[in-house]
Amino acid sequence: MLKNIDGIEEGKKVIIAFASGLLLAISLNIFLIPANVFASGFTGVAQIFAELTGLPTGFLLLLLNIPVAILGWKKVGKSFTFYSFVNVAFTTFFLTVIPIAPLSEDIILNSVFGGVIGGAGAGLILKWGASSGGVDILALILARKSDRPLGVYFFIMNAMIVVAAGLMFGMEEALYTLLTLYVTSRIIDAIHTRHVKLTAMVVTNKADELQSAFYRKVTRGVTRIPAKGGYTREDKEVLMIVITRYELYLLQQIIDEVDPQAFTNIVQTTGIYGMFRKDD
């Protein structure tokens, strides 16, 4: 029975990766590429290299993600990295088969709708425990090795993309690229979560089993706090764990598997001090 459930779950992830790749390709070939507006992350980097070399954007996107996928496989986790790369492969495929055919000549419409559709694609795959590859995998690796805010790394990458857009096409296109990046981030925030780090407080009577599962699969430290049910008067524990938004889906899976009756509260984490990792 458990194998059947796992098979259905894996099938759903493939379908989500397919849909996400389709949305990302539509965003690029129908809206952003015809308008000379760049997307965020490795997709934007692939667009820049495509303009410089004349090679297809999809091919360059796949090429850029191969070393990151190898690194993610070793440092992040097989499931997250595998489905992230599946999403990149679908995106590459659809970038190849969908013709570059703009619906509008209005650069503002292209920037906004490209950002909306691209953000929907990126947010959808994030919500299901994977990513659109590239920067997301690097961010998760950095999150596990550093206490520094991840927003700094995203800002640096996207700032480089905006500067490249300005140098290649002019400042007006750079500003429209900035608009696309903003719209994309807002859509991702609406679909998934705007917070890079989150705190989960899990009220459970299976604290030992959950703690072991967290150590094995999420690789995070856990703080255990004694608790008592206000209505049942039953002795329980609160497990407090800080995670990145990329690990939220995995955390939900673990809780559903180990203790479906647990009460979980996910709250925003604006800052942390101390060790945000478990050393190898």
C-alpha positions in Angstrom: 0.0 0.0 0.0 2.8 2.4 1.0 4.6 1.7 -2.3 1.4 2.6 -4.2 1.1 5.9 -2.3 4.8 6.6 -3.1 4.2 5.8 -6.7 1.2 8.2 -7.0 3.2 10.9 -5.2 6.1 10.5 -7.6 3.7 10.6 -10.6 2.2 13.8 -9.3 5.7 15.4 -9.1 6.4 14.5 -12.7 3.1 16.0 -13.8 3.9 19.2 -11.8 7.4 19.4 -13.3 5.8 19.0 -16.7 3.3 21.8 -16.1 5.9 24.1 -14.5 8.3 23.6 -17.5 5.5 24.4 -19.9 4.7 27.6 -18.1 8.3 28.7 -17.9 8.8 28.1 -21.6 5.7 30.0 -22.5 6.9 32.9 -20.4 10.2 33.0 -22.2 9.2 32.3 -25.9 5.9 34.2 -26.0 6.7 37.1 -23.8 10.2 37.8 -22.5 12.6 36.7 -25.3 10.7 38.7 -28.1 10.8 41.8 -25.8 14.5 41.5 -25.0 13.6 41.2 -21.3 15.5 38.8 -19.0 14.0 36.3 -16.5 15.6 35.7 -13.0 18.2 33.2 -12.0 19.8 30.7 -14.3 17.1 31.3 -16.9 18.1 34.9 -17.2 21.8 33.9 -17.4 20.9 31.4 -20.2 19.2 34.3 -22.1 22.3 36.4 -21.8 24.6 33.7 -23.1 22.1 33.0 -25.9 22.3 36.6 -27.0 26.1 36.5 -26.9 26.6 33.2 -28.6 23.6 32.6 -30.7 23.0 29.2 -29.1 19.4 28.2 -28.1 18.3 29.4 -24.7 17.0 25.9 -23.7 20.2 24.2 -24.5 22.2 26.7 -22.5 19.8 26.4 -19.6 20.3 22.6 -19.5 24.0 23.0 -19.8 24.2 25.5 -16.9 22.1 23.2 -14.7 24.2 20.0 -15.1 27.1 20.9 -12.7 24.6 22.4 -10.2 22.5 19.2 -10.4 25.6 17.1 -9.7 26.5 19.3 -6.7 22.9 19.3 -5.5 22.7 15.5 -5.7 25.7 15.2 -3.3 24.9 18.1 -1.0 21.1 18.7 -1.0 19.3 15.5 -1.6 18.4 13.1 -4.4 14.6 13.7 -4.6 14.8 17.5 -4.6 17.6 17.6 -7.1 16.2 14.9 -9.4 12.8 16.6 -9.8 14.4 20.0 -10.2 16.4 18.7 -13.1 13.3 17.0 -14.5 11.7 20.4 -14.5 14.7 21.9 -16.3 14.6 19.1 -18.9 10.9 19.8 -19.5 11.6 23.5 -19.8 14.4 22.9 -22.3 12.1 20.6 -24.3 9.2 23.1 -24.4 11.7 26.0 -25.3 12.7 23.9 -28.3 9.2 23.0 -29.5 7.3 26.2 -28.8 8.1 28.9 -31.4 9.2 32.4 -30.4 6.0 34.2 -31.4 5.0 37.3 -29.4 1.4 38.0 -28.7 1.9 41.7 -28.2 4.5 44.4 -29.2 3.9 46.2 -25.9 7.0 45.7 -23.8 5.1 46.4 -20.5 2.5 43.7 -21.3 5.3 41.3 -22.2 7.3 42.1 -19.0 4.2 41.7 -16.7 2.7 38.6 -18.3 6.1 37.0 -18.7 6.7 37.6 -15.0 3.3 36.3 -14.0 3.5 33.1 -16.0 7.1 32.5 -15.2 6.4 33.1 -11.5 3.5 30.7 -11.6 5.7 28.0 -13.1 8.5 28.5 -10.5 6.1 28.8 -7.6 4.2 25.6 -8.6 7.3 23.4 -8.6 8.6 24.9 -5.4 5.3 24.1 -3.7 5.7 20.4 -4.6 9.2 20.0 -3.1 11.5 20.8 -6.1 12.6 23.9 -7.9 13.3 25.3 -11.4 16.9 24.5 -10.8 20.0 26.7 -10.8 20.0 29.4 -8.2 17.4 27.6 -6.0 19.7 24.6 -5.6 22.7 26.8 -4.9 20.7 28.8 -2.4 19.7 25.6 -0.5 23.4 24.5 -0.4 24.4 27.9 0.9 21.6 27.8 3.5 23.0 24.5 4.8 26.5 25.9 5.1 26.0 29.5 6.1 23.9 31.6 8.5 23.9 34.5 6.1 20.6 35.7 4.6 19.8 34.0 1.3 18.3 37.2 -0.1 21.8 38.6 -0.5 22.7 35.9 -3.0 19.4 36.3 -5.0 19.9 40.0 -5.0 23.5 39.7 -6.4 22.5 37.3 -9.1 19.5 39.3 -10.2 21.4 42.6 -10.0 24.0 41.1 -12.5 21.1 40.1 -14.8 19.6 43.7 -14.7 23.0 45.2 -15.4 23.6 42.8 -18.3 20.2 43.8 -19.8 21.2 47.5 -19.5 24.5 46.9 -21.2 23.1 44.8 -24.0 19.8 46.5 -24.8 19.8 49.8 -23.0 18.6 51.1 -19.6 14.9 50.9 -20.6 15.1 47.1 -21.1 17.0 46.9 -17.8 14.1 48.6 -16.1 11.6 46.3 -17.7 13.7 43.3 -16.6 13.5 44.7 -13.1 9.8 44.9 -13.4 9.7 41.2 -14.6 11.8 40.1 -11.6 9.5 41.9 -9.2 6.4 40.4 -10.7 7.9 37.0 -10.7 8.9 37.2 -7.1 5.4 38.4 -6.0 3.7 35.5 -7.8 6.1 33.0 -6.3 5.4 34.5 -2.9 1.6 34.2 -3.4 1.8 30.5 -4.6 4.5 29.2 -2.2 5.8 31.5 0.6 7.7 34.8 0.6 9.8 33.9 3.6 13.2 32.2 2.8 13.5 30.8 6.4 10.6 29.4 8.4 10.1 28.1 11.9 7.9 25.0 12.3 6.5 24.2 15.8 5.1 20.6 15.8 3.0 19.5 18.8 3.2 15.7 18.9 3.3 12.6 21.2 5.8 10.9 18.8 8.7 13.3 19.4 11.4 10.6 19.2 10.3 9.3 15.9 9.8 12.7 14.4 13.2 14.0 15.6 14.9 10.9 14.1 13.1 11.5 10.8 14.1 15.2 10.8 17.7 14.3 11.3 17.7 11.7 8.5 15.9 13.6 5.9 16.0 17.4 6.6 19.4 17.5 8.4 18.3 20.2 10.9 18.7 20.5 14.6 15.5 20.2 16.7 14.6 21.9 20.0 12.2 19.8 22.2 9.9 21.7 24.6 7.6 19.8 27.1 3.9 20.6 26.6 0.4 19.5 27.8 -2.8 19.5 25.9 -5.1 22.2 27.1 -8.3 20.1 26.6 -7.1 16.5 26.8 -4.4 17.2 29.5 -2.2 14.7 27.6 1.5 15.1 27.9 3.1 16.0 24.6 6.2 17.8 23.2 6.7 20.7 20.9 9.5 20.2 18.3 10.8 23.5 17.1 12.8 23.4 13.8 14.0 26.2 11.5 14.0 25.3 7.8 14.3 27.0 4.4 11.3 27.3 2.2 12.7 24.7 -0.1 12.4 22.1 2.7 8.8 22.9 3.6 7.3 20.3 1.4 9.7 17.6 2.7 8.8 18.6 6.3 5.1 18.2 5.6 5.7 14.8 4.1 7.7 13.6 7.1 5.0 14.8 9.6 2.2 13.2 7.5 4.2 9.9 7.4 5.3 9.7 11.1 2.4 11.5 13.0 -0.5 12.6 10.9 -2.3 13.7 14.0 0.5 16.2 14.9 -0.4 19.9 15.1 2.0 22.1 13.1 2.4 25.8 13.1 4.6 27.4 10.4 5.7 31.0 11.2 7.9 33.6 9.6 11.5 33.7 10.6 12.9 37.2 10.2 16.4 36.4 11.5 18.4 33.8 13.3 21.6 33.7 15.4 23.9 30.8 16.0 24.3 27.5 14.1 21.7 27.0 11.3 22.9 23.6 10.2 24.0 20.2 11.4 27.6 19.6 10.6 28.6 16.5 8.6 
